[in-house]
Amino acid sequence: MTCAPQPGRLSRFVGGARDIRVSFEFFPPKTEEMERALWEAIRRLAPLSPSFVSVTYGAGGSTRERTHATVRRVLAETTLVPAAHLTCVAATRAEVDAVIRAYWEAGVRHIVALRGDPVGGVGTRYEPHPGGYANAAALVAGIKRIADFEVSVAAYPEKHPESPTVEADIDMLKAKVDAGASRAITQFFFENDLYFRYLDRVRARGIDLPIVPGILPVQNFKQTTNFAARCGASIPRWLAERFDGLDDDPATRKLIAAAVAAEQVLDLVDHGVTEFHFYTMNRADLVYAVCHLLGLRPEQKQEATRAALPAGDRREFGVATQSRS
């Protein structure tokens, strides 16, 4: 299946009547400069009214306080719905449960439940904490036992690097669904056939929850290649060829990246996909451009909405409507 736009596709989907829903992933900043970049991205993307925005959680809870601080600020200063990532690596059940309860008390109602990377890093053997949750399915069950959170989980079109087969990976997805997950978000991929073949296999197992494609606009090709190697995602030759020779040409790289992401999402829409999760890397421009092509537009009349919000930074955030024609 090609990702190249077919004749008439843009005219059908730019501003089309399909009910496109998007969500965005951010990571907690380490420095003041990264903090500014994060909030610039949030301010840029918030007017598109995403279904939710997720905030990642470092291995073994290494970014726990920064994740909490970012989620709290999203709750306090924006109209966005935050989804807090949570892992079960290097923590007891009591410690993880305390985090879950703290999120509920803070007003968070959506958690992205993940097993997390091994303490020794990707490629090392995963060892569950002796007093902790064994895996993501157990974590989902623990979350649902504490409170009625909406729980999203991960799905892997090319299988998790530690899974022996795709079928074993789907077994784990089924366990997470049985434990109470309501949505699965895929690892990023660049060949849409991978997603559709995976979807067929998941549906054949009787798993009917939404399998939302995770989209990674290529902000930096070398960085993307490194990410892919760690998470088991493939980099097709055609993608490498598109960025070949552009190491010292950031302007052209950005144009190519926008074209690649646009081709991918428009092809997915052409085949019936209406929900997307964007891995933003805390940068907004490429994601905003792709959402624009999908027909998402900021609300034209925001003054009444802003007037109803508390004073402060919150006034900087607007809402969006799905453009229709």
ABEGO torsion letter per residue (X at the ends): XBABBBBGAAAAABGBABBBBBBBBBBBBABAAAAAAAAAAAAAAAAAGBABBBBBBBBGGAAAAAAAAAAAAAAAABABBBBBBBBABGBBAAAAAAAAAAAAAAGBABBBBBAEBBAAEBGBBBBBBAABBABAAAAAAAAAAABBBBBBBBBBAAEBAABABAAAAAAAAAAAAAAGBABBBBBBBABAAAAAAAAAAAAAAGBABBBBBBBBBBABAAAAAAAAAAAGBBBBAAAAAAABGAAABAAAAAAAAAAAAAAAAAAAAAAGBABBBBBAGGBAAAAAAAAAAAGBBBBABAAAAAAABBBEAAAABBBBBBBBX
